[in-house]
Amino acid sequence: MKWYSYLLCVICIISGIFCSMNLVKIWSEKSAIYGDVSSIETQNGYIEFAKFDFGVINFESDDSYVNYTFKQSFKHYDFNGLNRQYAVLFNDNLLSNVEYRAGEIICTFNMNFYNIDGVKEKDISLNILIDFYDEKTDVSFNLKNNDNCISYFNRYMIVNGAILKVVEKGV
């Protein structure tokens, strides 16, 4: 054998050792989280007051599929809309047009849907009413089906679900 074939063998063996060391490093890596994911509540000093997890909202329509409604009852919450500060979040999106009254919250969740070219296709307004009674809490949703908005919102819920939170300003 010539001297360069020995050199080639030594180079292959050395590169194999280095590759093996790198594979050991790759295989021994572990997944970890560094830092904290801060939510809107913690950033603004809010404490979770009530959480309503719907999963997927099953709307019903009584008037030829124009107005869709959904209503569900939950346990009693001691709500005081006149003396305390609250905020409402739908799927961790802070709602801006919210009206607080003594025993109810009225708000709207607005969504825009875009096509693959970035052009807005659909604009949806989901009206939300939360009634706080002595023995229960009722949450109602109303959606007007303009140009098949219900199918867009159903696709949104399949991916994101539907979680409504009422948060209270920390004391």
N, CA and C atoms as an extended XYZ file, in Angstrom:
513
Properties=species:S:1:pos:R:3:atomname:S:1:resname:S:1:resid:I:1 pbc="F F F"
N         0.838       -1.179        0.000 N   MET     1
C         0.000        0.000        0.000 CA  MET     1
C         0.882        1.240        0.000 C   MET     1
N         0.388        2.199       -0.638 N   LYS     2
C         1.134        3.450       -0.731 CA  LYS     2
C         0.866        4.288        0.519 C   LYS     2
N         1.696        5.237        0.753 N   TRP     3
C         1.607        6.067        1.953 CA  TRP     3
C         0.318        6.891        1.996 C   TRP     3
N        -0.218        7.351        0.843 N   TYR     4
C        -1.425        8.182        0.839 CA  TYR     4
C        -2.670        7.370        1.172 C   TYR     4
N        -2.661        6.057        0.958 N   SER     5
C        -3.804        5.236        1.362 CA  SER     5
C        -3.849        5.119        2.883 C   SER     5
N        -2.680        5.052        3.535 N   TYR     6
C        -2.652        5.061        5.001 CA  TYR     6
C        -3.155        6.399        5.536 C   TYR     6
N        -2.742        7.461        4.886 N   LEU     7
C        -3.188        8.800        5.294 CA  LEU     7
C        -4.698        8.930        5.144 C   LEU     7
N        -5.230        8.407        4.050 N   LEU     8
C        -6.676        8.442        3.821 CA  LEU     8
C        -7.418        7.628        4.886 C   LEU     8
N        -6.894        6.496        5.266 N   CYS     9
C        -7.521        5.676        6.316 CA  CYS     9
C        -7.511        6.400        7.652 C   CYS     9
N        -6.397        7.055        7.993 N   VAL    10
C        -6.300        7.794        9.255 CA  VAL    10
C        -7.299        8.948        9.263 C   VAL    10
N        -7.424        9.652        8.149 N   ILE    11
C        -8.375       10.766        8.050 CA  ILE    11
C        -9.808       10.254        8.210 C   ILE    11
N       -10.146        9.139        7.594 N   CYS    12
C       -11.501        8.559        7.731 CA  CYS    12
C       -11.781        8.147        9.172 C   CYS    12
N       -10.817        7.560        9.840 N   ILE    13
C       -11.010        7.136       11.231 CA  ILE    13
C       -11.195        8.353       12.143 C   ILE    13
N       -10.387        9.377       11.945 N   ILE    14
C       -10.499       10.593       12.773 CA  ILE    14
C       -11.837       11.290       12.527 C   ILE    14
N       -12.235       11.403       11.275 N   SER    15
C       -13.533       12.041       10.992 CA  SER    15
C       -14.682       11.207       11.547 C   SER    15
N       -14.568        9.894       11.539 N   GLY    16
C       -15.596        9.032       12.130 CA  GLY    16
C       -15.718        9.237       13.625 C   GLY    16
N       -14.584        9.430       14.290 N   ILE    17
C       -14.600        9.689       15.738 CA  ILE    17
C       -15.287       11.016       16.029 C   ILE    17
N       -14.957       12.070       15.264 N   PHE    18
C       -15.594       13.370       15.481 CA  PHE    18
C       -17.095       13.324       15.181 C   PHE    18
N       -17.490       12.633       14.136 N   CYS    19
C       -18.918       12.501       13.817 CA  CYS    19
C       -19.655       11.760       14.930 C   CYS    19
N       -19.034       10.731       15.470 N   SER    20
C       -19.656        9.982       16.566 CA  SER    20
C       -19.826       10.856       17.792 C   SER    20
N       -18.833       11.700       18.069 N   MET    21
C       -18.940       12.600       19.219 CA  MET    21
C       -20.084       13.589       19.013 C   MET    21
N       -20.254       14.102       17.805 N   ASN    22
C       -21.357       15.029       17.533 CA  ASN    22
C       -22.709       14.331       17.619 C   ASN    22
N       -22.791       13.078       17.175 N   LEU    23
C       -24.046       12.337       17.302 CA  LEU    23
C       -24.416       12.128       18.762 C   LEU    23
N       -23.439       11.857       19.601 N   VAL    24
C       -23.701       11.710       21.032 CA  VAL    24
C       -24.253       13.017       21.595 C   VAL    24
N       -23.682       14.151       21.171 N   LYS    25
C       -24.192       15.455       21.624 CA  LYS    25
C       -25.638       15.662       21.162 C   LYS    25
N       -25.919       15.340       19.913 N   ILE    26
C       -27.267       15.531       19.365 CA  ILE    26
C       -28.272       14.651       20.099 C   ILE    26
N       -27.925       13.387       20.316 N   TRP    27
C       -28.851       12.453       20.944 CA  TRP    27
C       -29.046       12.723       22.432 C   TRP    27
N       -28.140       13.415       23.052 N   SER    28
C       -28.270       13.676       24.487 CA  SER    28
C       -28.939       15.024       24.772 C   SER    28
N       -29.334       15.757       23.751 N   GLU    29
C       -30.010       17.039       23.946 CA  GLU    29
C       -31.382       16.820       24.565 C   GLU    29
N       -31.782       17.749       25.425 N   LYS    30
C       -33.089       17.691       26.068 CA  LYS    30
C       -33.827       18.987       25.799 C   LYS    30
N       -35.141       18.882       25.721 N   SER    31
C       -35.984       20.044       25.511 CA  SER    31
C       -36.213       20.746       26.846 C   SER    31
N       -36.156       22.066       26.836 N   ALA    32
C       -36.350       22.825       28.068 CA  ALA    32
C       -36.955       24.182       27.728 C   ALA    32
N       -37.578       24.779       28.714 N   ILE    33
C       -38.147       26.113       28.564 CA  ILE    33
C       -37.320       27.065       29.411 C   ILE    33
N       -36.859       28.123       28.803 N   TYR    34
C       -36.083       29.128       29.510 CA  TYR    34
C       -36.905       30.399       29.568 C   TYR    34
N       -37.151       30.918       30.762 N   GLY    35
C       -37.954       32.118       30.932 CA  GLY    35
C       -39.413       31.772       31.161 C   GLY    35
N       -40.234       32.786       31.195 N   ASP    36
C       -41.659       32.624       31.448 CA  ASP    36
C       -42.459       33.160       30.277 C   ASP    36
N       -43.580       32.521       30.041 N   VAL    37
C       -44.538       33.038       29.081 CA  VAL    37
C       -45.541       33.839       29.897 C   VAL    37
N       -45.542       35.137       29.735 N   SER    38
C       -46.443       35.964       30.535 CA  SER    38
C       -47.727       36.200       29.769 C   SER    38
N       -48.823       36.009       30.447 N   SER    39
C       -50.129       36.193       29.833 CA  SER    39
C       -50.558       37.647       29.952 C   SER    39
N       -51.641       37.970       29.286 N   ILE    40
C       -52.184       39.329       29.334 CA  ILE    40
C       -52.603       39.674       30.754 C   ILE    40
N       -53.137       38.671       31.458 N   GLU    41
C       -53.585       38.920       32.829 CA  GLU    41
C       -52.426       39.347       33.718 C   GLU    41
N       -51.316       38.607       33.662 N   THR    42
C       -50.189       38.931       34.535 CA  THR    42
C       -49.501       40.227       34.118 C   THR    42
N       -49.475       40.524       32.833 N   GLN    43
C       -48.849       41.765       32.369 CA  GLN    43
C       -49.598       42.991       32.862 C   GLN    43
N       -50.927       42.895       32.952 N   ASN    44
C       -51.745       44.042       33.333 CA  ASN    44
C       -52.229       43.994       34.772 C   ASN    44
N       -51.786       43.025       35.559 N   GLY    45
C       -52.169       42.963       36.965 CA  GLY    45
C       -53.575       42.457       37.199 C   GLY    45
N       -54.083       41.608       36.322 N   TYR    46
C       -55.422       41.059       36.486 CA  TYR    46
C       -55.365       39.682       37.142 C   TYR    46
N       -56.428       39.333       37.847 N   ILE    47
C       -56.588       38.025       38.463 CA  ILE    47
C       -57.795       37.371       37.807 C   ILE    47
N       -57.680       36.088       37.489 N   GLU    48
C       -58.794       35.397       36.836 CA  GLU    48
C       -59.995       35.343       37.768 C   GLU    48
N       -61.105       35.890       37.300 N   PHE    49
C       -62.345       35.922       38.072 CA  PHE    49
C       -63.248       34.753       37.690 C   PHE    49
N       -63.458       34.575       36.401 N   ALA    50
C       -64.311       33.483       35.917 CA  ALA    50
C       -63.764       33.004       34.586 C   ALA    50
N       -63.821       31.680       34.395 N   LYS    51
C       -63.350       31.096       33.135 CA  LYS    51
C       -64.433       30.162       32.619 C   LYS    51
N       -64.824       30.374       31.362 N   PHE    52
C       -65.859       29.563       30.724 CA  PHE    52
C       -65.237       28.879       29.508 C   PHE    52
N       -65.043       27.571       29.606 N   ASP    53
C       -64.435       26.804       28.520 CA  ASP    53
C       -65.549       26.068       27.777 C   ASP    53
N       -65.784       26.457       26.533 N   PHE    54
C       -66.870       25.883       25.739 CA  PHE    54
C       -66.399       24.774       24.806 C   PHE    54
N       -65.117       24.697       24.558 N   GLY    55
C       -64.637       23.758       23.551 CA  GLY    55
C       -65.057       24.271       22.188 C   GLY    55
N       -66.132       23.740       21.670 N   VAL    56
C       -66.720       24.222       20.421 CA  VAL    56
C       -68.155       24.644       20.723 C   VAL    56
N       -68.530       25.830       20.292 N   ILE    57
C       -69.875       26.353       20.535 CA  ILE    57
C       -70.809       25.773       19.484 C   ILE    57
N       -71.876       25.137       19.926 N   ASN    58
C       -72.864       24.559       19.013 CA  ASN    58
C       -74.033       25.530       18.871 C   ASN    58
N       -73.965       26.352       17.848 N   PHE    59
C       -75.000       27.360       17.618 CA  PHE    59
C       -76.292       26.715       17.142 C   PHE    59
N       -77.400       27.403       17.436 N   GLU    60
C       -78.717       27.003       16.947 CA  GLU    60
C       -79.340       28.199       16.247 C   GLU    60
N       -80.201       27.919       15.266 N   SER    61
C       -80.871       28.984       14.537 CA  SER    61
C       -82.352       28.677       14.445 C   SER    61
N       -83.169       29.695       14.707 N   ASP    62
C       -84.619       29.537       14.625 CA  ASP    62
C       -85.226       30.291       13.447 C   ASP    62
N       -84.451       31.128       12.796 N   ASP    63
C       -85.016       32.005       11.766 CA  ASP    63
C       -84.288       31.869       10.429 C   ASP    63
N       -84.432       30.729        9.810 N   SER    64
C       -83.891       30.485        8.468 CA  SER    64
C       -82.391       30.696        8.387 C   SER    64
N       -81.685       30.334        9.429 N   TYR    65
C       -80.225       30.357        9.445 CA  TYR    65
C       -79.632       31.754        9.248 C   TYR    65
N       -80.288       32.754        9.842 N   VAL    66
C       -79.760       34.114        9.780 CA  VAL    66
C       -79.086       34.472       11.109 C   VAL    66
N       -79.797       34.314       12.202 N   ASN    67
C       -79.267       34.599       13.537 CA  ASN    67
C       -78.983       33.294       14.263 C   ASN    67
N       -77.746       33.132       14.684 N   TYR    68
C       -77.346       31.938       15.414 CA  TYR    68
C       -77.128       32.316       16.870 C   TYR    68
N       -77.636       31.495       17.777 N   THR    69
C       -77.503       31.758       19.202 CA  THR    69
C       -77.020       30.515       19.936 C   THR    69
N       -76.435       30.759       21.079 N   PHE    70
C       -75.991       29.682       21.963 CA  PHE    70
C       -76.051       30.224       23.384 C   PHE    70
N       -76.544       29.412       24.307 N   LYS    71
C       -76.637       29.827       25.712 CA  LYS    71
C       -76.262       28.650       26.597 C   LYS    71
N       -75.440       28.923       27.616 N   GLN    72
C       -75.043       27.889       28.558 CA  GLN    72
C       -74.980       28.497       29.958 C   GLN    72
N       -75.369       27.705       30.958 N   SER    73
C       -75.360       28.151       32.348 CA  SER    73
C       -74.158       27.577       33.084 C   SER    73
N       -73.633       28.373       34.004 N   PHE    74
C       -72.493       27.989       34.829 CA  PHE    74
C       -72.815       28.292       36.285 C   PHE    74
N       -71.861       28.021       37.168 N   LYS    75
C       -72.062       28.275       38.589 CA  LYS    75
C       -72.147       29.772       38.869 C   LYS    75
N       -72.550       30.099       40.070 N   HIS    76
C       -72.696       31.492       40.500 CA  HIS    76
C       -71.332       32.141       40.729 C   HIS    76
N       -71.183       33.374       40.257 N   TYR    77
C       -70.000       34.198       40.529 CA  TYR    77
C       -70.474       35.493       41.164 C   TYR    77
N       -69.757       35.970       42.163 N   ASP    78
C       -70.116       37.201       42.869 CA  ASP    78
C       -69.568       38.395       42.095 C   ASP    78
N       -70.308       38.836       41.094 N   PHE    79
C       -69.874       39.890       40.180 CA  PHE    79
C       -70.391       41.241       40.670 C   PHE    79
N       -69.512       42.240       40.632 N   ASN    80
C       -69.894       43.603       41.005 CA  ASN    80
C       -69.333       44.547       39.948 C   ASN    80
N       -70.091       44.731       38.893 N   GLY    81
C       -69.628       45.532       37.760 CA  GLY    81
C       -69.567       47.015       38.012 C   GLY    81
N       -70.155       47.492       39.129 N   LEU    82
C       -70.160       48.920       39.400 CA  LEU    82
C       -68.974       49.360       40.262 C   LEU    82
N       -68.487       48.491       41.133 N   ASN    83
C       -67.449       48.891       42.081 CA  ASN    83
C       -66.083       48.276       41.816 C   ASN    83
N       -65.973       47.336       40.917 N   ARG    84
C       -64.698       46.687       40.631 CA  ARG    84
C       -64.353       46.845       39.153 C   ARG    84
N       -63.066       46.698       38.843 N   GLN    85
C       -62.624       46.806       37.456 CA  GLN    85
C       -62.408       45.415       36.886 C   GLN    85
N       -62.991       45.171       35.722 N   TYR    86
C       -62.893       43.879       35.064 CA  TYR    86
C       -62.408       44.070       33.633 C   TYR    86
N       -62.001       42.962       33.029 N   ALA    87
C       -61.689       42.911       31.599 CA  ALA    87
C       -62.155       41.550       31.099 C   ALA    87
N       -62.466       41.466       29.808 N   VAL    88
C       -62.963       40.232       29.219 CA  VAL    88
C       -62.000       39.807       28.113 C   VAL    88
N       -61.676       38.495       28.100 N   LEU    89
C       -60.793       37.933       27.084 CA  LEU    89
C       -61.499       36.768       26.413 C   LEU    89
N       -61.433       36.726       25.094 N   PHE    90
C       -61.940       35.586       24.340 CA  PHE    90
C       -60.750       34.958       23.650 C   PHE    90
N       -60.422       33.718       24.019 N   ASN    91
C       -59.223       33.025       23.518 CA  ASN    91
C       -57.976       33.888       23.672 C   ASN    91
N       -57.829       34.475       24.856 N   ASP    92
C       -56.703       35.332       25.223 CA  ASP    92
C       -56.579       36.583       24.369 C   ASP    92
N       -57.655       37.006       23.721 N   ASN    93
C       -57.709       38.281       23.015 CA  ASN    93
C       -58.518       39.239       23.877 C   ASN    93
N       -57.905       40.335       24.275 N   LEU    94
C       -58.558       41.317       25.121 CA  LEU    94
C       -59.625       42.051       24.324 C   LEU    94
N       -60.859       42.035       24.821 N   LEU    95
C       -61.959       42.706       24.132 CA  LEU    95
C       -61.993       44.167       24.558 C   LEU    95
N       -62.136       45.071       23.583 N   SER    96
C       -62.052       46.498       23.880 CA  SER    96
C       -63.419       47.152       24.037 C   SER    96
N       -64.423       46.679       23.334 N   ASN    97
C       -65.740       47.302       23.420 CA  ASN    97
C       -66.625       46.497       24.375 C   ASN    97
N       -66.426       46.743       25.683 N   VAL    98
C       -67.110       46.002       26.729 CA  VAL    98
C       -67.897       46.979       27.578 C   VAL    98
N       -69.128       46.595       27.911 N   GLU    99
C       -69.989       47.410       28.769 CA  GLU    99
C       -70.292       46.612       30.036 C   GLU    99
N       -69.940       47.202       31.190 N   TYR   100
C       -70.144       46.543       32.479 CA  TYR   100
C       -71.327       47.191       33.177 C   TYR   100
N       -72.217       46.355       33.670 N   ARG   101
C       -73.378       46.825       34.434 CA  ARG   101
C       -73.403       46.096       35.767 C   ARG   101
N       -74.415       46.318       36.567 N   ALA   102
C       -74.472       45.738       37.909 CA  ALA   102
C       -74.410       44.216       37.876 C   ALA   102
N       -75.147       43.569       36.999 N   GLY   103
C       -75.175       42.118       36.974 CA  GLY   103
C       -74.943       41.514       35.615 C   GLY   103
N       -74.349       42.280       34.700 N   GLU   104
C       -74.127       41.726       33.367 CA  GLU   104
C       -72.956       42.397       32.672 C   GLU   104
N       -72.432       41.672       31.706 N   ILE   105
C       -71.376       42.184       30.837 CA  ILE   105
C       -71.846       41.994       29.403 C   ILE   105
N       -71.749       43.038       28.615 N   ILE   106
C       -72.105       42.989       27.203 CA  ILE   106
C       -70.850       43.343       26.415 C   ILE   106
N       -70.470       42.473       25.484 N   CYS   107
C       -69.252       42.731       24.716 CA  CYS   107
C       -69.358       42.111       23.328 C   CYS   107
N       -68.419       42.471       22.481 N   THR   108
C       -68.362       41.977       21.109 CA  THR   108
C       -66.937       41.561       20.788 C   THR   108
N       -66.814       40.383       20.174 N   PHE   109
C       -65.523       39.888       19.706 CA  PHE   109
C       -65.529       39.984       18.191 C   PHE   109
N       -64.656       40.830       17.647 N   ASN   110
C       -64.572       41.044       16.202 CA  ASN   110
C       -63.398       40.259       15.631 C   ASN   110
N       -63.645       39.593       14.506 N   MET   111
C       -62.611       38.813       13.836 CA  MET   111
C       -62.605       39.149       12.352 C   MET   111
N       -61.422       39.117       11.781 N   ASN   112
C       -61.260       39.272       10.342 CA  ASN   112
C       -60.616       38.016        9.797 C   ASN   112
N       -61.121       37.535        8.688 N   PHE   113
C       -60.561       36.372        8.021 CA  PHE   113
C       -60.008       36.810        6.673 C   PHE   113
N       -58.792       36.333        6.367 N   TYR   114
C       -58.102       36.718        5.144 CA  TYR   114
C       -57.860       35.492        4.276 C   TYR   114
N       -57.827       35.717        2.958 N   ASN   115
C       -57.496       34.607        2.062 CA  ASN   115
C       -55.983       34.482        1.944 C   ASN   115
N       -55.512       33.568        1.119 N   ILE   116
C       -54.072       33.317        1.033 CA  ILE   116
C       -53.301       34.470        0.386 C   ILE   116
N       -54.015       35.376       -0.263 N   ASP   117
C       -53.365       36.542       -0.861 CA  ASP   117
C       -53.307       37.727        0.089 C   ASP   117
N       -53.842       37.570        1.307 N   GLY   118
C       -53.824       38.646        2.289 CA  GLY   118
C       -54.979       39.613        2.155 C   GLY   118
N       -55.975       39.279        1.364 N   VAL   119
C       -57.137       40.130        1.175 CA  VAL   119
C       -58.220       39.698        2.161 C   VAL   119
N       -58.820       40.683        2.836 N   LYS   120
C       -59.845       40.371        3.828 CA  LYS   120
C       -61.089       39.806        3.142 C   LYS   120
N       -61.474       38.607        3.578 N   GLU   121
C       -62.647       37.956        3.007 CA  GLU   121
C       -63.886       38.157        3.851 C   GLU   121
N       -63.733       38.063        5.162 N   LYS   122
C       -64.894       38.052        6.034 CA  LYS   122
C       -64.618       38.855        7.292 C   LYS   122
N       -65.620       39.575        7.759 N   ASP   123
C       -65.570       40.355        8.986 CA  ASP   123
C       -66.717       39.856        9.869 C   ASP   123
N       -66.386       39.313       11.028 N   ILE   124
C       -67.391       38.677       11.880 CA  ILE   124
C       -67.450       39.387       13.225 C   ILE   124
N       -68.665       39.579       13.739 N   SER   125
C       -68.877       40.142       15.072 CA  SER   125
C       -69.661       39.141       15.899 C   SER   125
N       -69.041       38.644       16.952 N   LEU   126
C       -69.678       37.711       17.871 CA  LEU   126
C       -70.112       38.497       19.101 C   LEU   126
N       -71.419       38.601       19.306 N   ASN   127
C       -71.960       39.326       20.455 CA  ASN   127
C       -72.035       38.392       21.653 C   ASN   127
N       -71.521       38.860       22.788 N   ILE   128
C       -71.443       38.047       23.996 CA  ILE   128
C       -72.188       38.760       25.117 C   ILE   128
N       -73.029       38.021       25.825 N   LEU   129
C       -73.754       38.549       26.975 CA  LEU   129
C       -73.538       37.600       28.147 C   LEU   129
N       -73.030       38.129       29.250 N   ILE   130
C       -72.827       37.343       30.469 CA  ILE   130
C       -73.747       37.911       31.532 C   ILE   130
N       -74.710       37.122       31.990 N   ASP   131
C       -75.655       37.527       33.034 CA  ASP   131
C       -75.292       36.823       34.332 C   ASP   131
N       -75.067       37.606       35.382 N   PHE   132
C       -74.729       37.057       36.694 CA  PHE   132
C       -75.970       37.104       37.574 C   PHE   132
N       -76.515       35.954       37.894 N   TYR   133
C       -77.687       35.839       38.754 CA  TYR   133
C       -77.259       35.345       40.134 C   TYR   133
N       -78.224       35.290       41.069 N   ASP   134
C       -77.921       34.831       42.422 CA  ASP   134
C       -77.545       33.353       42.471 C   ASP   134
N       -78.154       32.548       41.613 N   GLU   135
C       -77.928       31.104       41.679 CA  GLU   135
C       -77.096       30.559       40.520 C   GLU   135
N       -76.889       31.341       39.456 N   LYS   136
C       -76.152       30.845       38.293 CA  LYS   136
C       -75.621       32.007       37.473 C   LYS   136
N       -74.822       31.654       36.479 N   THR   137
C       -74.307       32.622       35.513 CA  THR   137
C       -74.636       32.104       34.122 C   THR   137
N       -75.281       32.922       33.319 N   ASP   138
C       -75.631       32.553       31.944 CA  ASP   138
C       -74.714       33.277       30.971 C   ASP   138
N       -74.194       32.526       30.018 N   VAL   139
C       -73.365       33.100       28.963 CA  VAL   139
C       -74.076       32.842       27.640 C   VAL   139
N       -74.321       33.923       26.888 N   SER   140
C       -75.024       33.819       25.607 CA  SER   140
C       -74.156       34.382       24.496 C   SER   140
N       -74.172       33.708       23.363 N   PHE   141
C       -73.472       34.156       22.164 CA  PHE   141
C       -74.502       34.367       21.066 C   PHE   141
N       -74.296       35.393       20.261 N   ASN   142
C       -75.171       35.667       19.128 CA  ASN   142
C       -74.292       36.033       17.934 C   ASN   142
N       -74.575       35.398       16.811 N   LEU   143
C       -73.794       35.630       15.593 CA  LEU   143
C       -74.756       35.768       14.435 C   LEU   143
N       -74.659       36.888       13.737 N   LYS   144
C       -75.490       37.100       12.554 CA  LYS   144
C       -74.755       36.516       11.355 C   LYS   144
N       -75.425       35.633       10.621 N   ASN   145
C       -74.799       34.886        9.533 CA  ASN   145
C       -74.867       35.675        8.226 C   ASN   145
N       -73.958       36.621        8.072 N   ASN   146
C       -73.846       37.368        6.816 CA  ASN   146
C       -72.845       36.664        5.915 C   ASN   146
N       -73.281       36.255        4.739 N   ASP   147
C       -72.403       35.599        3.756 CA  ASP   147
C       -71.682       34.397        4.344 C   ASP   147
N       -72.416       33.555        5.042 N   ASN   148
C       -71.906       32.298        5.579 CA  ASN   148
C       -70.794       32.499        6.616 C   ASN   148
N       -70.966       33.484        7.491 N   CYS   149
C       -70.000       33.747        8.563 CA  CYS   149
C       -69.878       32.579        9.530 C   CYS   149
N       -70.951       31.842        9.712 N   ILE   150
C       -70.948       30.750       10.681 CA  ILE   150
C       -69.916       29.686       10.315 C   ILE   150
N       -69.724       29.420        9.042 N   SER   151
C       -68.736       28.407        8.648 CA  SER   151
C       -67.316       28.885        8.942 C   SER   151
N       -67.039       30.178        8.755 N   TYR   152
C       -65.729       30.726        9.088 CA  TYR   152
C       -65.481       30.625       10.589 C   TYR   152
N       -66.490       30.989       11.382 N   PHE   153
C       -66.319       30.936       12.835 CA  PHE   153
C       -66.190       29.495       13.328 C   PHE   153
N       -66.909       28.559       12.725 N   ASN   154
C       -66.778       27.149       13.112 CA  ASN   154
C       -65.375       26.629       12.830 C   ASN   154
N       -64.793       27.012       11.702 N   ARG   155
C       -63.418       26.607       11.409 CA  ARG   155
C       -62.438       27.210       12.411 C   ARG   155
N       -62.696       28.450       12.799 N   TYR   156
C       -61.862       29.101       13.815 CA  TYR   156
C       -61.940       28.334       15.141 C   TYR   156
N       -63.130       27.917       15.542 N   MET   157
C       -63.298       27.197       16.805 CA  MET   157
C       -62.681       25.805       16.774 C   MET   157
N       -62.705       25.145       15.623 N   ILE   158
C       -62.097       23.819       15.526 CA  ILE   158
C       -60.596       23.907       15.820 C   ILE   158
N       -59.958       24.980       15.370 N   VAL   159
C       -58.524       25.157       15.599 CA  VAL   159
C       -58.242       25.715       16.992 C   VAL   159
N       -58.994       26.743       17.409 N   ASN   160
C       -58.668       27.492       18.627 CA  ASN   160
C       -59.565       27.189       19.821 C   ASN   160
N       -60.704       26.558       19.602 N   GLY   161
C       -61.641       26.355       20.700 CA  GLY   161
C       -62.349       27.656       21.042 C   GLY   161
N       -62.985       27.690       22.201 N   ALA   162
C       -63.693       28.893       22.645 CA  ALA   162
C       -63.591       28.976       24.160 C   ALA   162
N       -62.716       29.847       24.629 N   ILE   163
C       -62.546       30.063       26.065 CA  ILE   163
C       -62.789       31.537       26.343 C   ILE   163
N       -63.734       31.796       27.220 N   LEU   164
C       -64.080       33.161       27.626 CA  LEU   164
C       -63.633       33.348       29.067 C   LEU   164
N       -62.863       34.407       29.312 N   LYS   165
C       -62.387       34.699       30.662 CA  LYS   165
C       -62.832       36.093       31.072 C   LYS   165
N       -63.223       36.201       32.327 N   VAL   166
C       -63.460       37.495       32.942 CA  VAL   166
C       -62.378       37.632       33.999 C   VAL   166
N       -61.584       38.692       33.897 N   VAL   167
C       -60.499       38.908       34.838 CA  VAL   167
C       -60.759       40.194       35.613 C   VAL   167
N       -60.277       40.235       36.845 N   GLU   168
C       -60.498       41.350       37.731 CA  GLU   168
C       -59.186       42.047       38.031 C   GLU   168
N       -59.227       43.370       38.104 N   LYS   169
C       -58.024       44.136       38.423 CA  LYS   169
C       -57.584       43.764       39.831 C   LYS   169
N       -56.290       43.427       39.977 N   GLY   170
C       -55.740       43.013       41.266 CA  GLY   170
C       -55.908       44.056       42.332 C   GLY   170
N       -56.179       43.622       43.547 N   VAL   171
C       -56.436       44.543       44.655 CA  VAL   171
C       -55.152       44.961       45.321 C   VAL   171
